[in-house]
């Protein structure tokens, strides 16, 4: 099992789902009378405890959005290295019926590698949109190795939320027409320097950055 075990409670039940790559897990943050489900996958370097995923799971149910935090099989098994993209896509595809069974339309999403999975599979699975957090547009220092085709090929509306100093792609590097919300001074994990100032007295720069992410996604989901 992974080093980060889910904390199951009546409020946040955990489902284990069989996939071709092994068991996946979904931790549910359900909204009463939900109008949308937002499925969020993690990146290749961490799990569903990432600050952006955790903040969205906490905030969105109050806005009528059920959040499903998805752990890929490699993470559930406690492995350190993510498998090939086709394996990630196959696992995501296998667990999708469980997400769709909730009833409301499902928005695919995730951070970093999870955002790539969401984009690659959105059209085929019937997602109504994609929330791409820290989309890795290219490897650091290698802008010629662009992954823009995954983003542009999603076939559904896409919101990108990107750190202003993300080495995997700064906001201004994204293709024209991409809806991008910049998190100023944030890196790939949406961490901001301690010296970054928040907009409100008494708030930290990190708190302001996280609030910006939540607000951007909440507003976008309200339009879709």
N, C-alpha and C positions, 0 to 999 in steps of 0.2 A: 504494500500500500504506500501511498505518497506520504512524505513527511508532513504535509499540511492536511490533516484530516478534516472533513467537513464537520461543522457543529450543527447537528440536526435538532430541530425543535418543532413544536406544533406550528409555529409561525413560518419556519423555513425548512420544510421537509426536503429530503434528498432522495432522488430516484437513481437507481443504477440501471443502465441500458446496455444491452448486448450489441456489439458492433463487430465488423470483421477484424478489427485491430485489438479486440478485447473489450472489457467493460468500460463504459464512459459513465460519468456522473453528472447529474443536474441538481443544483441547489436552487430551490424555488423561493422567490420573494413575490408572493402573489398580491395582486390588487383586487379588492372586492369589486365585482362588476367591471372587470378589466375591458378596455376597448382595444388594447394592443398587447402583444407579447414581444419583448425584446430579448433575443437570445444572444448572449455575450460569451465568446470564446477567449481564452487567455493567449498570451504570447509564448514564444519558444524559450524564454528565460525566466518564466515565473508562472504563477497560478492565478486563481480567481481572487486571491487576496490583494491584487494590485490596486493601488489607491483609486484609480478611475473606475474600475469595475465595482469595487466595494461602495464607492460613493453613489454611483448610479443605482445599484441594487437597494440602497437605503432610501434614496430620495424618490424614485420614480413611481413606486406603488401609490403614493399619495396623489399622483396625477393620473391615475387610471391605467398604469402600465405595469403588467406583470414582468418581472425580470427573471430570466432563467440563466444562471451562471453555469456554463458548460465546461467540464474538465475532460480533456481528451484522454484516451486510454493510456497513452505513454505516461502521462502525469499521474493518473490513478495508480498505475503499476509502480510508481516511484523511480522511473528511469530519468536520467539526466539530460538526454538528448532527444529532441523531437524527431520523428520519422519524416520520410519524404512527403511532399505536398499531396501526392495522390492518396497516401494513407490517411492523412488528416482529413482530406475531402471525403473519403469513403466513410470514416467514422462519423463525421458531421451529417452526412446524408442518411446514415442508418438511424441516427437518433432524432432526425427531423420529425418523423410522424408523432413522436411523443410531444414535441413542442406544438405541432399543429392540432393535436387532440385537445389542447386547452380551449379551443374555440375561436378566440379573436384572431385577426390577421397577425402574422408573425413577421417582425423585422429582424433580419440577420445582423449580427455585429460581432465586434471583438476588438482586441488590441493587437497591433503588430501582426504576427503570423496569423492570429485569429481573424484579423480584418481581411487578410488575403483569402483565407478560406471562405469567409462570408461573401466576398466579391465573386470568387470563382464559381460558387454554387448557387448564388441567389436566384438567377433566372430559372434554372432547372428545378429548383425546389419550390418555387412559387412564393418566395419572400416578397413582401410589398416594399421593401427598402433595405438599405444597408447603413449602419453606423460604423464608420471606420475610425478607430482611435489609434493615433500614432501609426498611420499606414507607412510601412517601410518601402518608400518609393524606389529606393536603390540602396545597395550596401554603402556604408560610410566611405566617402572619398571616391566612389565609383558611379558618378551620375550617368555614365554611358550604359550601365547595367540597369536600365529603367524597367520597372514593373507596372508602368502606367497602363499597359494593355489589360491587366487584371481589373484595374479600377474602371477603365472606360468600357470594359466588356461586361460589367455587372448586369446591365439590362434593366435596372430599376433605379429609382432615385437614391443617391448616395450623399451622405454627410461625412466629411472628413474633419476630424478635430486633431490639430497638429501643433506640437510645440514649436515656438519660434526659433529655437536653436537645436532642433532635432537633426542629428547627423545622418539619419536615414532619409532625409528629405525635408527641407524647410518649406513653409507654406507657399512662398513665391515660386517654388520649383514645380508645382503641380500644373497639369495641363489646363489651358484656358477653358473656362466653363465649369470647372470643378467647384462645388460648394465647399469651401474650406473655412473653418473657424480657427483662428490662431490663438494659442495660449502663450502670451508674451513671455519670453525668457525661459520657457520650459524646455526640458530635454526630452528624450524618447520615452522616459517614464513619467513625464509631466512634473518632474522635480524642478523647482525654481531656486536660484541662488538665494541665500539668506538675506542678501542686501536688497533683493527685489521688494519694492514697496507695494502694499495692497491699496485698494481704492478707499478703504474705510479705516478710520482710526481704530487701533487696537487689534486689527486683524493681521495675520501673517500673510506674506506673499504666497505661501503654499495654500493657505485656506482660500485666498482669492482665486488662485488658479483652479483649484478643485471646484469652487462654486461656479466659475465660468464654464467649465466642462459640463456640469450638471444643467446649468441654465440653457446652454446651447442645444444639448440633446433634448431637453424637455420641450423647448420651443419648436424644434424641428419635428419631433414626434406629434406635436399638436397640429401641425400642418398636414401631416401625411394621412 
